[in-house]
Amino acid sequence: MRAKPLAGIRVLDLTRLLPGAMCTLHLADMGADVIKIEDPWHGDYGRSLGARNKATSPYFLVSNRNKRGLKLDLKQALGRQAFFDLAGDVDVVIEGFRPGVVDQLGIGYEAVRALNPRIVYCSISGYGQTGPYREKAGHDINYCAYAGISDQIGRRDGAPAVPNFQLADLAGGSLSAAMGILAALLDAQRSGQGRYIDVSMTDCALAHSVIPLVAMATDGAVRPRGTDTLSGGLPCYGLYATADGRYMALGALEKKFWQRFCEEIERPDLISRHEVSGAAAHWVQAEVAAIFGSNTQDYWTKRFADVDCCVAPVLTLTECMNNEQLQAREMFVTGGDVPQFAFPLKLSDFEFTIGRPPPGHGEHSKEILAEAGYSDDKLAALEAAGVI
């Protein structure tokens, strides 16, 4: 078995909450040594978010495995010096403060680059480092609103809906940041020079809003929510209620799949109405809805199990955990404090493992600084001064 893909890559993680946590989780799962830096007082907000009666929030536990924890007071000169002692020998720094904060602390990109020219320094923020909104507070719901995404989510003639999947935080923040970091790491290995990466969660979510952009290019305007090609405008692509109040997902975009679907439901008269629009589409949708509504989800799941036409049951997360496909792909890790998702990519010569549980607040502070050459006396002095 070869070494993990990012073995030897060292990351200083200054982020808090979901976008940075999930970005560094993916890096850590692939073998990077992620050092999670938290202040000595409260630490990552995620530790207590929704914790209820638990000592540590499940939110924190599912997004911080395979990392090490370091407490560091960056407002003290000794804390900043410790940061630089580490930053001079790492590959990546990731921060998630509002624009300008790391520069005010004296640990911004230019300061680190002067010490380590090959550093990849990534800033994740809601609106980016430039522009009139750069210092605005926000969360996923705000970024999706500004990006025109929220306007497109929901049923025809209904209000916008809030999804339980944070599109801007995760696709816009976590994955886009990871993409930029990996590209910059590859370039740094070839050129010896790092890069600064400015990730705006709003920008990166907007850049993936392809279907509304296509509608604008085609029709001159974005179609109302619930009426575009993939949001409810086509009868062949949508969610249909079953008799027991569950739903089936129909994704028969290609003609061959639509034909097989129509043949299975014994409605050959619908085959020619594959891509109808307007009133004709509403009529076909009503016909298909009546058919799905005539029986239970279990009935339709079994009926379409061997029919190649893109029909699937809409599962709950609990049902996902028992789904034969997701079990075969080993997508869930159970047996710990909380259930977790496994690392989702299947790479050759790579076996996903949880080598470390999520770190306690500052759990590895002395270990990490000792690796940077700090003596026991110096560590004791930092601890006495409240730096670690």
Rosetta blueprint (number, residue, H / E / L):
1 M L
2 R L
3 A L
4 K L
5 P L
6 L L
7 A L
8 G L
9 I L
10 R E
11 V E
12 L E
13 D E
14 L L
15 T L
16 R L
17 L L
18 L H
19 P H
20 G H
21 A H
22 M H
23 C H
24 T H
25 L H
26 H H
27 L H
28 A H
29 D H
30 M L
31 G L
32 A L
33 D E
34 V E
35 I E
36 K E
37 I E
38 E E
39 D L
40 P L
41 W L
42 H L
43 G L
44 D L
45 Y H
46 G H
47 R H
48 S L
49 L L
50 G L
51 A L
52 R L
53 N L
54 K L
55 A L
56 T L
57 S L
58 P H
59 Y H
60 F H
61 L H
62 V L
63 S L
64 N L
65 R L
66 N L
67 K E
68 R E
69 G E
70 L E
71 K E
72 L L
73 D L
74 L L
75 K L
76 Q L
77 A H
78 L H
79 G H
80 R H
81 Q H
82 A H
83 F H
84 F H
85 D H
86 L H
87 A H
88 G L
89 D L
90 V L
91 D L
92 V E
93 V E
94 I E
95 E E
96 G L
97 F L
98 R L
99 P L
100 G L
101 V H
102 V H
103 D H
104 Q H
105 L H
106 G L
107 I L
108 G L
109 Y H
110 E H
111 A H
112 V H
113 R H
114 A H
115 L H
116 N L
117 P L
118 R L
119 I L
120 V E
121 Y E
122 C E
123 S E
124 I E
125 S E
126 G L
127 Y L
128 G L
129 Q L
130 T L
131 G L
132 P L
133 Y L
134 R L
135 E L
136 K L
137 A L
138 G L
139 H L
140 D H
141 I H
142 N H
143 Y H
144 C H
145 A H
146 Y H
147 A L
148 G L
149 I L
150 S H
151 D H
152 Q H
153 I L
154 G L
155 R L
156 R L
157 D L
158 G L
159 A L
160 P L
161 A L
162 V L
163 P L
164 N L
165 F L
166 Q L
167 L H
168 A H
169 D H
170 L H
171 A H
172 G H
173 G H
174 S H
175 L H
176 S H
177 A H
178 A H
179 M H
180 G H
181 I H
182 L H
183 A H
184 A H
185 L H
186 L H
187 D H
188 A H
189 Q H
190 R H
191 S H
192 G L
193 Q L
194 G L
195 R E
196 Y E
197 I E
198 D E
199 V E
200 S E
201 M H
202 T H
203 D H
204 C H
205 A H
206 L H
207 A L
208 H L
209 S L
210 V H
211 I H
212 P H
213 L H
214 V H
215 A H
216 M H
217 A H
218 T H
219 D H
220 G L
221 A L
222 V L
223 R L
224 P L
225 R L
226 G L
227 T L
228 D L
229 T H
230 L H
231 S H
232 G H
233 G H
234 L L
235 P L
236 C L
237 Y E
238 G E
239 L E
240 Y E
241 A E
242 T L
243 A L
244 D L
245 G L
246 R L
247 Y E
248 M E
249 A E
250 L E
251 G E
252 A L
253 L L
254 E L
255 K H
256 K H
257 F H
258 W H
259 Q H
260 R H
261 F H
262 C H
263 E H
264 E H
265 I L
266 E L
267 R L
268 P H
269 D H
270 L H
271 I H
272 S H
273 R H
274 H L
275 E L
276 V L
277 S L
278 G H
279 A H
280 A H
281 A H
282 H H
283 W H
284 V H
285 Q H
286 A H
287 E H
288 V H
289 A H
290 A H
291 I H
292 F H
293 G L
294 S L
295 N L
296 T L
297 Q H
298 D H
299 Y H
300 W H
301 T H
302 K H
303 R H
304 F L
305 A L
306 D L
307 V L
308 D L
309 C L
310 C L
311 V E
312 A E
313 P E
314 V L
315 L L
316 T L
317 L H
318 T H
319 E H
320 C H
321 M H
322 N L
323 N L
324 E H
325 Q H
326 L H
327 Q H
328 A H
329 R L
330 E L
331 M L
332 F E
333 V E
334 T L
335 G L
336 G L
337 D L
338 V L
339 P L
340 Q E
341 F E
342 A L
343 F L
344 P L
345 L L
346 K L
347 L L
348 S L
349 D L
350 F L
351 E L
352 F L
353 T L
354 I L
355 G L
356 R L
357 P L
358 P L
359 P L
360 G L
361 H L
362 G L
363 E L
364 H L
365 S H
366 K H
367 E H
368 I H
369 L H
370 A H
371 E H
372 A L
373 G L
374 Y L
375 S L
376 D H
377 D H
378 K H
379 L H
380 A H
381 A H
382 L H
383 E H
384 A H
385 A L
386 G L
387 V L
388 I L
